[in-house]
């Protein structure tokens, strides 16, 4: 069984006991959260698709940690101008462990 959920503006394919990293959420470590924006649920060979979300379906998760992602670097170079700049960025992330997927039947 798997589900596709929307957290923030991104979509994640999740199964029970998966660990996902999502954009930072205003929750504390150890909190349980319910992700109710479920776009799709597949169980065995049956697929339920929401329009845009499935009514009553939810995914329960527990917050493992608030972390920083890998560093990304933006570099701008202008040829023959002796001009360049470099900026680094580390995204703030929330690490979630999926506890259960509820069909909402």
C-alpha positions as CSV (number, residue, x, y, z in Angstrom):
1,X,0.0,0.0,0.0
2,X,1.3,3.4,-0.9
3,X,-0.1,7.0,-1.0
4,X,0.9,10.2,-2.6
5,X,0.6,13.2,-0.2
6,X,1.1,16.9,-0.6
7,X,3.2,18.7,2.0
8,X,3.8,22.3,1.4
9,X,3.9,22.7,-2.4
10,X,5.6,19.3,-3.0
11,X,4.2,15.8,-3.5
12,X,5.7,12.7,-1.9
13,X,5.2,9.0,-2.6
14,X,5.0,7.3,0.9
15,X,4.6,3.9,2.4
16,X,4.4,2.7,6.0
17,X,7.7,3.1,7.9
18,X,9.2,5.4,5.2
19,X,11.3,8.4,6.3
20,X,10.9,11.5,4.2
21,X,12.4,15.0,4.4
22,X,9.9,17.8,3.8
23,X,10.2,21.6,4.0
24,X,10.3,22.9,7.5
25,X,7.0,22.5,9.4
26,X,6.0,24.3,12.6
27,X,6.1,21.2,14.8
28,X,8.4,19.8,17.6
29,X,10.5,16.7,17.6
30,X,8.4,13.6,18.7
31,X,5.0,15.2,17.7
32,X,2.5,13.2,15.7
33,X,1.1,15.0,12.7
34,X,-1.7,14.1,10.2
35,X,-1.2,14.7,6.5
36,X,-4.7,15.1,5.1
37,X,-3.8,16.3,1.6
38,X,-3.8,12.8,0.1
39,X,-3.9,12.8,-3.7
40,X,-3.8,9.1,-4.4
41,X,-3.9,5.8,-2.5
42,X,-3.1,2.4,-4.0
43,X,-3.9,-0.8,-2.1
44,X,-3.3,-4.1,-3.8
45,X,-4.4,-3.4,-7.4
46,X,-7.0,-0.9,-6.5
47,X,-6.2,2.8,-7.0
48,X,-8.2,5.7,-5.6
49,X,-7.6,9.1,-7.1
50,X,-8.7,12.3,-5.5
51,X,-10.0,15.4,-7.2
52,X,-7.9,17.1,-6.0
53,X,-7.8,15.3,-2.6
54,X,-9.4,12.1,-1.3
55,X,-12.1,12.9,1.3
56,X,-11.5,11.2,4.7
57,X,-8.1,9.8,3.7
58,X,-5.1,10.7,5.8
59,X,-1.5,9.7,6.6
60,X,-0.1,9.7,10.1
61,X,3.5,10.6,10.7
62,X,5.8,11.3,13.6
63,X,8.4,14.1,13.6
64,X,11.9,12.6,14.0
65,X,14.0,15.7,13.7
66,X,14.4,19.3,12.4
67,X,17.5,19.2,10.1
68,X,19.4,21.2,7.5
69,X,19.7,19.8,4.0
70,X,22.9,19.5,1.9
71,X,24.5,22.8,0.9
72,X,23.7,24.0,-2.6
73,X,25.9,26.7,-4.3
74,X,24.8,29.3,-6.8
75,X,27.6,30.8,-8.9
76,X,27.3,33.6,-11.3
77,X,30.2,34.5,-13.7
78,X,30.4,37.3,-16.3
79,X,33.1,36.7,-18.8
80,X,35.6,39.5,-19.5
81,X,34.2,41.6,-16.7
82,X,36.2,40.5,-13.7
83,X,32.8,39.9,-12.0
84,X,31.6,36.9,-10.2
85,X,29.7,35.9,-7.1
86,X,29.0,32.8,-5.1
87,X,26.2,32.1,-2.6
88,X,25.5,29.0,-0.6
89,X,22.2,27.8,0.9
90,X,21.1,25.0,3.2
91,X,17.4,24.3,3.3
92,X,15.6,23.9,6.6
93,X,13.9,20.4,6.6
94,X,11.6,18.4,8.8
95,X,12.3,14.6,8.9
96,X,9.0,12.5,9.1
97,X,8.5,8.8,9.7
98,X,5.2,7.5,8.2
99,X,3.3,5.5,10.8
100,X,0.1,4.6,9.0
101,X,-2.1,5.3,5.9
102,X,-5.8,5.6,6.5
103,X,-8.2,5.1,3.6
104,X,-11.0,6.9,5.4
105,X,-13.7,4.4,4.6
